[in-house]
Amino acid sequence: MNKLTIIKIGGNVIDDPKSLDQFLTDFAQRTEPAILVHGGGKIATQIGNKLGIEAKMVDGRRITDAETLDLVTMVYGGLTNKKIVAQLQSKGFNAIGLTGADGNVMLAKKRPVKKIDYGFVGDITADGVNTSLLQSMLNQGVNPVFGALTHDGEGHMLNTNADTIASVLAVAMSREFEVELVYCFEQPGVLSDFENKVVIPVLEPKNYQEYKDSGVINSGMIPKLDNAFDALNAGVKSVRIIQFSDLNQAEAGTLIRL
Amino acid sequence: MNKLTIIKIGGNVIDDPKSLDQFLTDFAQRTEPAILVHGGGKIATQIGNKLGIEAKMVDGRRITDAETLDLVTMVYGGLTNKKIVAQLQSKGFNAIGLTGADGNVMLAKKRPVKKIDYGFVGDITADGVNTSLLQSMLNQGVNPVFGALTHDGEGHMLNTNADTIASVLAVAMSREFEVELVYCFEQPGVLSDFENKVVIPVLEPKNYQEYKDSGVINSGMIPKLDNAFDALNAGVKSVRIIQFSDLNQAEAGTLIRL
């Protein structure tokens, strides 16, 4: 099986032009197929503020109403995505910007309204991924760069969490590739000691459970790590959580495996 | 040779949701490969106004400064492009949104500064088109939808006229396909009598010259028609200028041929 790396970056990289440029320089040095997944960073909020679009929250959860959907479609799907693609091209790395609507590569279901109406938010599973088109692009040396957007097949774009897009893509592509999923953070990995930045080098189900029981792992990390183990159980070869500046350091960060 | 239709729509279709929906319904009925090229319409100006980005003009020519480039990248490459793609998907037509940076499909040269500095504007030729990636997509039943954006290969997106993108694509793709280039207008074709909407059914070099000499053809149409004849001379099979509501009317509008 060929190798494929799926890398997710967040706002901390995107918001700082120098960090982004260094990250993309590192990313462009890869010789094996890769897919990059990004959100939009603070620029979406800044442009939203200028346009008079306020962040909508219900019970502490972010809501995507119609105007917020337009905002993220512009920023994630247009501004941020195309800037990243153009920069990668300049570094000799052939990238193609995609949302889930493009080539129907990621079909989502609009989240059903229960207690909260999240608005135009898309939930996805590996079955909704058009792996054959992605595989064809990768075979031609064209590497997808995903904005955190999907569609419902009924004419609407949908807002989908970038972490989720990365893990669902990883699971879907693991049918055809040996997939490594990499989450880039501001921290040097999953920490056992936040103050002294002590990184847990390897997380497996057993020590993960111990760290959870003893409260060593920050509660905010638990959904991300549960998600990582779910991806491994669904066929992904390995998950790595690293600092974005360590992309090409083979042993950096936390390796998560079964 | 397989047939390929390249269709350009302008703001008059994009700005009116009903017209756009009807146009995309007609477009989605096509069974042969097609590429759609669009600009951004008034929505770019409206969002620009809200963001405090004013249209910059020098000697009557529009200038693309850095903030205007961000604006058109958001709107043409994100909002308008992804809305069109999602709507086409809902109509059962597999589309993929592209700018010139994506897959390096259209490499441009930033327009040199002479009397006027046009800013981030890209000039293109058929040699800058990556026809093999486009052909591979079309072979897989995935039809490109182009926003009017290119890139310079040095990390910058560039603003490029949608009419020009359509004609350059048509010339480049005519090496592999029998290409029909269609410009959708608000008028039912090239008119010999504007008041009574009398359409010139066929324009060939000889009667085109006569119409120009007699002043029958509106001077604003001349650069477009010169451009159409250039495309024919460079290998495009036929050019048609039609009203956007007549897309599937075989005999509608003005047919331009050698």
Chai-1 contact restraints between the chains, C-beta under 6 A:
chainA,res_idxA,chainB,res_idxB,connection_type,confidence,min_distance_angstrom,max_distance_angstrom,comment,restraint_id
A,K50,B,L51,contact,1.0,0.0,6.0,A-B,restraint_1
A,L51,B,K50,contact,1.0,0.0,6.0,A-B,restraint_2
A,D70,B,L79,contact,1.0,0.0,6.0,A-B,restraint_3
A,T73,B,G78,contact,1.0,0.0,6.0,A-B,restraint_4
A,T73,B,L79,contact,1.0,0.0,6.0,A-B,restraint_5
A,T73,B,K82,contact,1.0,0.0,6.0,A-B,restraint_6
A,M74,B,M74,contact,1.0,0.0,6.0,A-B,restraint_7
A,M74,B,G78,contact,1.0,0.0,6.0,A-B,restraint_8
A,M74,B,L79,contact,1.0,0.0,6.0,A-B,restraint_9
A,G77,B,G78,contact,1.0,0.0,6.0,A-B,restraint_10
A,G77,B,K82,contact,1.0,0.0,6.0,A-B,restraint_11
A,G78,B,T73,contact,1.0,0.0,6.0,A-B,restraint_12
A,G78,B,M74,contact,1.0,0.0,6.0,A-B,restraint_13
A,G78,B,G77,contact,1.0,0.0,6.0,A-B,restraint_14
A,G78,B,G78,contact,1.0,0.0,6.0,A-B,restraint_15
A,L79,B,D70,contact,1.0,0.0,6.0,A-B,restraint_16
A,L79,B,T73,contact,1.0,0.0,6.0,A-B,restraint_17
A,L79,B,M74,contact,1.0,0.0,6.0,A-B,restraint_18
A,K82,B,T73,contact,1.0,0.0,6.0,A-B,restraint_19
A,K82,B,G77,contact,1.0,0.0,6.0,A-B,restraint_20
A,K82,B,T99,contact,1.0,0.0,6.0,A-B,restraint_21
A,K82,B,A101,contact,1.0,0.0,6.0,A-B,restraint_22
A,K82,B,M157,contact,1.0,0.0,6.0,A-B,restraint_23
A,V85,B,A101,contact,1.0,0.0,6.0,A-B,restraint_24
A,V85,B,D102,contact,1.0,0.0,6.0,A-B,restraint_25
A,A86,B,A101,contact,1.0,0.0,6.0,A-B,restraint_26
A,A86,B,H151,contact,1.0,0.0,6.0,A-B,restraint_27
A,A86,B,G155,contact,1.0,0.0,6.0,A-B,restraint_28
A,A86,B,M157,contact,1.0,0.0,6.0,A-B,restraint_29
A,Q87,B,G155,contact,1.0,0.0,6.0,A-B,restraint_30
A,Q89,B,A101,contact,1.0,0.0,6.0,A-B,restraint_31
A,Q89,B,N104,contact,1.0,0.0,6.0,A-B,restraint_32
A,S90,B,E154,contact,1.0,0.0,6.0,A-B,restraint_33
A,S90,B,G155,contact,1.0,0.0,6.0,A-B,restraint_34
A,N94,B,N104,contact,1.0,0.0,6.0,A-B,restraint_35
A,I96,B,D102,contact,1.0,0.0,6.0,A-B,restraint_36
A,I96,B,G103,contact,1.0,0.0,6.0,A-B,restraint_37
A,G97,B,D102,contact,1.0,0.0,6.0,A-B,restraint_38
A,T99,B,K82,contact,1.0,0.0,6.0,A-B,restraint_39
A,A101,B,K82,contact,1.0,0.0,6.0,A-B,restraint_40
A,A101,B,V85,contact,1.0,0.0,6.0,A-B,restraint_41
A,A101,B,A86,contact,1.0,0.0,6.0,A-B,restraint_42
A,A101,B,Q89,contact,1.0,0.0,6.0,A-B,restraint_43
A,D102,B,V85,contact,1.0,0.0,6.0,A-B,restraint_44
A,D102,B,I96,contact,1.0,0.0,6.0,A-B,restraint_45
A,D102,B,G97,contact,1.0,0.0,6.0,A-B,restraint_46
A,G103,B,I96,contact,1.0,0.0,6.0,A-B,restraint_47
A,G103,B,V142,contact,1.0,0.0,6.0,A-B,restraint_48
A,N104,B,Q89,contact,1.0,0.0,6.0,A-B,restraint_49
A,N104,B,N94,contact,1.0,0.0,6.0,A-B,restraint_50
A,V142,B,G103,contact,1.0,0.0,6.0,A-B,restraint_51
A,H151,B,A86,contact,1.0,0.0,6.0,A-B,restraint_52
A,E154,B,S90,contact,1.0,0.0,6.0,A-B,restraint_53
A,G155,B,A86,contact,1.0,0.0,6.0,A-B,restraint_54
A,G155,B,Q87,contact,1.0,0.0,6.0,A-B,restraint_55
A,G155,B,S90,contact,1.0,0.0,6.0,A-B,restraint_56
A,M157,B,K82,contact,1.0,0.0,6.0,A-B,restraint_57
A,M157,B,A86,contact,1.0,0.0,6.0,A-B,restraint_58
